[in-house]
Amino acid sequence: MQYAQEFAKDYTLYLQSVEFTKKTEREFYKNNKILFLLNKILNLPTNTLKFIKVSKSKFILKKCLNEIEVIKKELKNYE
């Protein structure tokens, strides 16, 4: 269970980092929308892969948190 909790903590930190990066990117391109659009078009394949990776990470985190809840319930049953 301890491993699962550390795993969930690491994934949570990763997802927070991704959100922070998105915020800084939005702030950077706030005044230059043409550059933003050009960047998104040129990096479309990379951005798509990043989106898939983040979506997968969110799914894995939810699965891990569910696993922690199940383990807690099982431990209560044994007590």
SULZI-V250113 format. One line per field, one symbol per residue. phi: phi as a letter, one per 40 degrees, with the letter a starting at -180 (. if undefined). psi: psi as a letter, one per 20 degrees, with the letter a starting at -180 (. if undefined). A space follows every 10 residues. Layout:
BEGIN
phi=???
psi=???
END
This chain:
BEGIN
phi=.ccccccccc cccccccccc cccccccccd cbcccdcccc ccbdcccccc cccccccccc cccccccccc ccccccccc
psi=hhghghgggg hggghhgghg ggghgghgjg imhghggggh ghkggghghg gggggggggh gggghghggg ggghhhhi.
END
